């Protein structure tokens, strides 16, 4: 990884009329990184990616890509950038081959036939090369869109919630391919609402209402949660949840499948305190153990704190 940032944003502001989608954020992306912009709808992820891609000008601040202003040099930079949107943006009335050929010629890709064949093989679409894009499944469409975005061998690939609505098997295949591409030197910047995808990133940027709440390696962000977290399984579940929510000394309770993640202010006596509250409510404690905070715990903690500060 070089010291020179491939992507750099300083004081980035993006407004649509009176709506401020991005509120003065700064971030950088270095070669070989997988940087995930994480947050709910309205966090500013897509707006940030669109400015980096040269698809929208910054209202204020600066964004440079490969040392050039992202907006002023957007045409030249498109040869070094790949962009994959959430919505399928290719031509449904063209075949897989025809879509690949169209964008290869548009971007001036030399020897595009061999590049097309290589990419279709990597995404598993070789035997569907004559099929109309409109007749592909949702997952196959996204694989085609990925192949098209890689035709010109970009240095940086931008993914805007590209696996939303894709089945789990295709999503796993998608990520296996991305891991191979990163190992070959691709730099990846992605926006995703999926925290399991965030945990695959080398660095995550947690966004909320146009601001950056925190950034760092996924495992390191666990230190941002004060206190201690316990994983709890108790029955009846509804009764257990109500008891935990109303117990003094318990800072936060979040459901995780059939269990709860319960955060207390201090690890000392935390397990006994939780067990006592549940047994006093007539619940049977089936499992109670300390656990490391997950990225979801961190994100919920930070967003709740941000919402309280804005009230």
C-alpha positions as CSV (number, residue, x, y, z in Angstrom):
1,X,0.0,0.0,0.0
2,X,1.4,3.4,-1.0
3,X,1.3,6.5,1.1
4,X,-0.3,8.5,-1.7
5,X,-4.1,8.4,-1.4
6,X,-5.9,7.3,-4.6
7,X,-9.0,9.0,-3.4
8,X,-9.1,12.0,-1.1
9,X,-12.1,14.1,0.1
10,X,-11.7,17.2,2.2
11,X,-14.7,19.0,3.7
12,X,-17.0,17.4,1.1
13,X,-20.5,18.9,1.1
14,X,-23.3,17.7,-1.2
15,X,-26.6,19.5,-1.4
16,X,-29.8,18.9,-3.4
17,X,-31.7,22.1,-3.2
18,X,-32.1,22.8,0.6
19,X,-31.3,19.2,1.5
20,X,-27.8,18.6,2.7
21,X,-26.9,15.0,1.9
22,X,-23.3,15.1,2.9
23,X,-22.1,17.5,5.6
24,X,-18.4,18.4,5.3
25,X,-16.8,14.9,5.5
26,X,-13.2,14.1,4.9
27,X,-11.8,10.6,4.0
28,X,-9.0,9.0,2.0
29,X,-8.6,5.7,0.3
30,X,-5.2,4.1,-0.4
31,X,-4.1,1.6,-3.0
32,X,-5.2,-2.0,-2.2
33,X,-7.8,-1.0,0.4
34,X,-11.3,-2.2,0.7
35,X,-13.2,0.7,2.2
36,X,-16.8,0.4,3.1
37,X,-19.2,3.3,3.6
38,X,-21.8,1.9,6.0
39,X,-25.1,3.4,7.0
40,X,-28.8,3.4,6.5
41,X,-30.7,5.1,3.6
42,X,-30.1,8.8,3.8
43,X,-26.6,8.5,5.3
44,X,-24.9,10.1,2.3
45,X,-23.2,7.0,1.0
46,X,-24.5,7.2,-2.6
47,X,-23.9,10.9,-2.8
48,X,-20.3,10.5,-1.7
49,X,-19.7,7.7,-4.3
50,X,-21.2,9.8,-7.1
51,X,-18.9,12.7,-6.4
52,X,-15.9,10.4,-6.3
53,X,-17.1,8.9,-9.6
54,X,-17.4,12.3,-11.3
55,X,-21.1,11.9,-11.7
56,X,-22.0,14.8,-9.5
57,X,-20.1,18.0,-8.5
58,X,-19.3,18.7,-4.9
59,X,-21.3,21.6,-3.5
60,X,-18.3,22.5,-1.3
61,X,-14.9,21.0,-0.4
62,X,-12.5,19.1,-2.7
63,X,-12.4,15.5,-4.0
64,X,-9.4,14.2,-5.9
65,X,-9.0,10.9,-7.6
66,X,-5.5,9.7,-8.7
67,X,-4.3,13.3,-7.9
68,X,-6.9,15.0,-10.2
69,X,-10.1,16.9,-9.4
70,X,-12.9,14.4,-9.6
71,X,-15.3,16.7,-11.4
72,X,-13.0,18.7,-13.7
73,X,-11.2,15.7,-14.9
74,X,-14.1,13.3,-14.8
75,X,-13.9,12.2,-18.5
76,X,-10.2,11.2,-18.2
77,X,-10.8,9.6,-14.8
78,X,-13.5,7.4,-16.2
79,X,-10.8,5.3,-17.8
80,X,-9.4,4.5,-14.4
81,X,-12.7,4.1,-12.5
82,X,-15.3,1.4,-12.5
83,X,-18.8,2.1,-11.1
84,X,-21.5,-0.4,-10.3
85,X,-24.8,1.0,-9.2
86,X,-27.5,-0.7,-7.2
87,X,-30.0,-0.6,-10.1
88,X,-29.3,-2.5,-13.3
89,X,-28.1,0.2,-15.8
90,X,-27.3,-1.9,-18.8
91,X,-29.4,-2.5,-21.9
92,X,-32.0,-5.1,-21.5
93,X,-32.7,-5.5,-25.2
94,X,-29.0,-6.4,-25.9
95,X,-27.4,-9.7,-25.2
96,X,-24.7,-10.3,-22.7
97,X,-22.1,-10.2,-25.5
98,X,-23.6,-7.1,-27.0
99,X,-23.5,-5.2,-23.7
100,X,-19.9,-6.1,-23.1
101,X,-19.0,-5.1,-26.7
102,X,-20.8,-1.8,-26.5
103,X,-19.1,-0.6,-23.3
104,X,-15.7,-2.0,-24.5
105,X,-15.9,0.1,-27.7
106,X,-17.3,3.1,-25.8
107,X,-14.2,3.0,-23.5
108,X,-11.7,2.2,-26.3
109,X,-10.7,-1.2,-24.8
110,X,-8.1,-2.9,-27.0
111,X,-8.5,-6.6,-27.7
112,X,-11.8,-6.5,-26.0
113,X,-12.9,-9.9,-27.2
114,X,-10.3,-11.7,-25.1
115,X,-11.1,-9.4,-22.2
116,X,-14.8,-10.1,-22.5
117,X,-14.3,-13.9,-22.6
118,X,-12.0,-13.7,-19.5
119,X,-14.5,-11.7,-17.5
120,X,-17.6,-13.7,-18.5
121,X,-15.7,-16.8,-17.4
122,X,-14.8,-15.3,-14.0
123,X,-18.4,-14.3,-13.3
124,X,-19.8,-17.5,-14.6
125,X,-21.8,-16.1,-17.5
126,X,-20.0,-17.7,-20.5
127,X,-22.8,-20.1,-21.4
128,X,-25.3,-17.3,-21.2
129,X,-23.4,-15.0,-23.6
130,X,-26.2,-14.9,-26.2
131,X,-29.0,-14.3,-23.7
132,X,-30.8,-11.0,-23.6
133,X,-29.9,-9.0,-20.4
134,X,-33.7,-8.7,-19.7
135,X,-33.9,-12.5,-19.5
136,X,-31.2,-12.8,-16.8
137,X,-32.0,-13.3,-13.1
138,X,-31.3,-10.5,-10.7
139,X,-28.0,-12.0,-9.5
140,X,-26.9,-12.7,-13.1
141,X,-27.6,-9.2,-14.1
142,X,-25.4,-7.9,-11.3
143,X,-22.6,-10.3,-12.4
144,X,-22.9,-8.9,-15.9
145,X,-22.9,-5.3,-14.6
146,X,-19.7,-6.2,-12.6
147,X,-18.1,-7.7,-15.7
148,X,-18.9,-4.6,-17.7
149,X,-17.5,-2.3,-15.0
150,X,-14.2,-4.2,-15.2
151,X,-13.8,-4.3,-19.0
152,X,-11.3,-1.4,-19.1
153,X,-9.3,-2.8,-16.1
154,X,-9.9,0.1,-13.7
155,X,-7.6,0.8,-10.8
156,X,-10.5,1.7,-8.5
157,X,-14.0,0.1,-8.4
158,X,-16.9,1.8,-6.8
159,X,-19.9,-0.3,-5.7
160,X,-23.1,1.3,-4.6
161,X,-25.1,-1.3,-2.7
162,X,-24.6,-3.6,-5.6
163,X,-25.6,-6.8,-3.7
164,X,-28.9,-5.4,-2.3
165,X,-31.6,-7.9,-3.2
166,X,-29.2,-10.5,-4.5
167,X,-29.6,-14.1,-3.2
168,X,-27.1,-15.3,-0.5
169,X,-25.2,-17.7,-2.8
170,X,-24.7,-15.1,-5.5
171,X,-23.7,-12.6,-2.9
172,X,-21.0,-15.0,-1.6
173,X,-19.8,-15.6,-5.1
174,X,-19.7,-11.9,-5.8
175,X,-17.5,-11.3,-2.7
176,X,-15.2,-14.2,-3.5
177,X,-14.6,-12.7,-6.9
178,X,-14.0,-9.2,-5.4
179,X,-11.5,-10.7,-3.0
180,X,-9.6,-12.2,-5.9
181,X,-9.6,-8.8,-7.7
182,X,-8.3,-7.0,-4.7
183,X,-5.5,-9.5,-4.3
184,X,-4.6,-8.7,-7.9
185,X,-4.3,-5.0,-7.1
186,X,-7.8,-3.5,-7.4
187,X,-8.8,-0.8,-4.9
188,X,-12.4,-1.1,-3.8
189,X,-14.8,1.5,-2.3
190,X,-18.3,0.3,-1.6
191,X,-21.5,1.5,0.0
192,X,-23.5,-1.2,1.8
193,X,-26.3,-1.5,4.4
194,X,-25.1,-5.1,5.2
195,X,-22.9,-5.2,8.2
196,X,-21.6,-8.7,7.4
197,X,-20.2,-7.2,4.2
198,X,-18.7,-4.4,6.2
199,X,-16.7,-6.9,8.2
200,X,-15.0,-8.0,5.0
201,X,-13.6,-4.5,4.5
202,X,-10.1,-3.5,5.5
203,X,-11.6,-0.2,6.8
204,X,-15.1,1.0,7.4
205,X,-16.6,4.5,7.5
206,X,-19.8,4.6,9.6
207,X,-22.1,7.3,8.2
208,X,-25.3,8.8,9.6
209,X,-27.3,11.8,8.2
210,X,-24.4,13.0,6.1
211,X,-21.8,12.8,8.8
212,X,-19.0,10.3,9.6
213,X,-19.5,8.9,13.1
214,X,-16.3,6.8,13.1
215,X,-13.9,5.0,10.9
216,X,-11.3,2.3,11.3
217,X,-10.7,-1.5,11.0
218,X,-13.9,-3.4,11.8
219,X,-12.4,-5.2,14.8
220,X,-10.8,-2.0,16.2
221,X,-14.2,-0.2,16.3
222,X,-15.4,-2.5,19.0
223,X,-13.3,-0.4,21.5
224,X,-15.7,2.5,20.9
225,X,-18.4,0.8,23.0
226,X,-18.1,1.6,26.7
227,X,-18.9,-1.1,29.2
228,X,-19.3,-4.8,28.5
229,X,-21.6,-6.8,26.2
230,X,-23.2,-10.2,27.1
231,X,-25.0,-12.6,24.9
232,X,-28.2,-13.8,26.5
233,X,-30.7,-16.5,25.7
234,X,-33.7,-16.7,28.1
235,X,-37.4,-17.8,27.9
236,X,-40.1,-16.7,27.6
237,X,-38.3,-14.4,25.2
238,X,-40.7,-11.6,25.1
239,X,-40.8,-11.5,28.9
240,X,-37.1,-11.6,29.1
241,X,-36.7,-8.7,26.7
242,X,-39.1,-6.6,28.7
243,X,-37.3,-7.4,31.9
244,X,-33.9,-6.4,30.4
245,X,-35.2,-3.2,28.9
246,X,-36.5,-2.0,32.3
247,X,-33.6,-3.1,34.5
248,X,-31.5,-0.4,36.1
249,X,-27.8,-0.7,35.3
250,X,-28.4,-2.2,31.8
251,X,-27.3,0.4,29.3
252,X,-28.7,-1.2,26.1
253,X,-30.5,-4.3,24.8
254,X,-30.5,-5.4,21.2
255,X,-32.2,-8.6,19.8
256,X,-29.9,-10.9,17.8
257,X,-32.0,-13.7,16.3
258,X,-33.4,-15.6,19.2
259,X,-30.9,-14.0,21.7
260,X,-30.1,-10.6,23.0
261,X,-26.9,-8.5,23.2
262,X,-27.0,-6.8,26.6
263,X,-24.6,-4.0,27.4
264,X,-23.8,-3.0,31.0
265,X,-21.7,-0.1,32.3
266,X,-19.1,-2.4,33.8
267,X,-18.1,-6.0,33.3
268,X,-17.7,-6.4,37.1
269,X,-20.8,-8.3,38.3
270,X,-22.5,-7.7,34.9
271,X,-23.5,-11.4,34.4
272,X,-24.9,-11.7,37.9
273,X,-26.9,-8.5,37.5
274,X,-28.4,-9.7,34.2
275,X,-29.2,-13.2,35.6
276,X,-30.8,-11.6,38.7
277,X,-33.0,-9.4,36.6
278,X,-34.2,-12.2,34.5
279,X,-34.9,-14.7,37.3
280,X,-36.7,-12.0,39.2
281,X,-39.0,-11.6,36.2
282,X,-39.7,-15.4,36.2
283,X,-37.5,-16.2,33.2
284,X,-35.4,-19.3,32.6
285,X,-31.8,-18.3,31.7
286,X,-30.6,-20.8,29.1
287,X,-27.3,-19.1,28.2
288,X,-25.4,-16.1,29.5
289,X,-21.8,-15.3,28.3
290,X,-19.6,-12.3,27.6
291,X,-19.1,-11.5,24.0
292,X,-17.1,-9.1,21.8
293,X,-19.2,-6.2,20.5
294,X,-20.1,-6.7,16.8
295,X,-20.0,-4.0,14.2
296,X,-23.8,-3.8,14.5
297,X,-23.5,-3.1,18.3
298,X,-21.0,-0.3,17.5
299,X,-23.2,1.2,14.8
300,X,-26.3,1.2,16.9
301,X,-24.5,2.7,19.9
302,X,-23.0,5.5,17.8
303,X,-26.3,6.3,15.9
304,X,-28.3,6.4,19.1
305,X,-25.8,8.7,20.7
306,X,-25.9,11.0,17.6
307,X,-29.7,11.1,17.6
308,X,-29.7,12.0,21.3
309,X,-27.2,14.9,20.6
310,X,-29.4,16.2,17.8
311,X,-32.6,16.2,19.8
